[in-house]
Amino acid sequence: MNEIRDIDVIKTWTLQSTLNFTRYFFKEKYKRKFVVGKHHVKIAEALDRVFRGESTRLIINIAPRYGKTELAVKNFIAMGLAINPKAKFIHLSYSDDLARDNSRGVQEIIRESSYRRLFPGTMPTSINTRKWFTTEGGGLYAVSSAGQVTGFGAGLVDKEDEEELAAEVEELSSIDNGDFGGAIVIDDPIKPDDARSALVRDKVNQKFETTIRNRVNSRKTPIIIIMQRLDEDDLCGYLQRLEPDEWEVLSLPVIETDENGKETPLWEFKHTLKELQDLKEKNSWVFETQYMQNPKPLTGLMYERGFKTYETIPVTRKHTVKAYIDTADTGADFLCCIIYLETEIGNFILDVYYTQEPMETTEPETARRLSKHEVERATIESNNGGRGFARNVEAQCRLLGNRKTSVTWFHQSENKDVRIFNHSAEVQNLTYFPKGWEHLYPKFYKDITQYMKVGKNAHDDAPDALTGTVEKRNEQPQRLSSIFR
């Protein structure tokens, strides 16, 4: 009788939280305590919200070797099967070997004698680590997130993998009985060594699109992604740009700053502050991305400090609505039109038009935006068709009834790279973007925040035009009417 009562108490305690469950079965399996850090508490709380149905799209960004897989993959899945032996899970990782190893880890937990006593009916029916079921019909399907990137017959293998994964996703998302029915758990979908490859990143992102997102037909089907940040275009970055309001993001940098501005380590048991500072010294880029969850390569960026943002434009003594427009030099370049309020405090960006569309599209659209924002002074670079563009934009403004905007053009003779570099500090000091500008102007944001001081940049149109907004401060332009007399 006492034994039954003890089992009930332990069962209730372990199912109270993911952290309780992990601590208990970690000690049962390894015969030592699971050392709990504050990040484990935060991760467990987020996973508990998934179990309760309060969160269905969860991203957890944490450094490697901080216990994320043990807690958020192996024990989370084992606990899900304890809650509902009929639950089904899909687990993805960057390689089949790693996915299967994690699958084996789940099996080892539920084969523990203590687990079997507490949760009978959840025994695996096979030792297959790719796809297995419990005696109650639940189970796990584990596979690579990227498929076979190289090798003979890769295309065929990829097609078979995607078809099987798609079928598993559809089956999981069809479960809707009001209880927790399982989840898609993605752990390290891309290998750190492959993260710099756009080909591999795109392959992972597109596999998510084609075989997961488009086939999850129930918002109740949870998707959890656990990974260290590796690149701005990794799966986490891709999803947050695409669906900024859909995902709950738990980002856990290894160095935190308290309310007094003092730096503290996230988990001193793993790394002291001195050890973390040494890691940063050895490789600042790896440290910023993988440890601080900041995928922007800070070293070598033109705009290292980031930009100030605003929600409400303050009252100022001076304010002039201006626009700086850089027309595209080649077919691959962008037209960049920045509309801003110039004040004695700085330039408050009101709108950005950044596009590769042809001039028959950009001329009327530029005129429409100038008119909408009641721009007083529009300055256009004339290096490549800018003079004709300026004439046409002014004509379009007048057709729209806009007689307020003064349009002027000029020839930019200074070296573009030198201008951008020399004015970079002023640009950062004097420019205010609207809060959330990374979502309002995603391509422009990327080309500004990833622009490097040294090396080949894909596009310089965005920083070139932004530099122009600072160069033209307090300058009185000529009107086109006076130029062409």
Buried (B, 14 or more C-beta within 10 A) or exposed (E): EEEEEEEEEBBEEBBEBBBBBBBBBBEEBEEEEBEBBEBBEBBBEBBBBBBEEEBBBBBBBBBEEBBBBBBBBBBBBBBBBBBBBBBBBBBBBBBBEBBBBBBBBBBBBBBBEBBEEBBEBBBBEEEBBEBBBBEBEBBBBBBBBBBBBEEEEEEEBBEEBBEBBBEBBEBBBEBEEEEBBBBBBBBBBBBBEBBEBEEBBEBBBEBBEEBBEEBBEEEBBBBBBBBBBBBBBBBBBBBBBEEEEEBBBBEBBBBEEEEEEEEEBBBEEBBEBEEBBEBBEEEBBBBBBBBBBBBBBBEEBBBEEEBEBBEEBEEEEEBEBBBBBBBBBEEEBBBBBBBBBBBEBBBBBBBBBBBBEEBEEBBBBBBBBBBEBEBBBBBBBBBEBBBEBBBBBBBBBBEBEBEEBBBBBBEBEEEBBEBBBEBBEBBBEBBBBBEEBBEBBBBBBBBBBBBEBEEEBEBBBBBBBBBBBBBBBEEEBEEBEEEEE
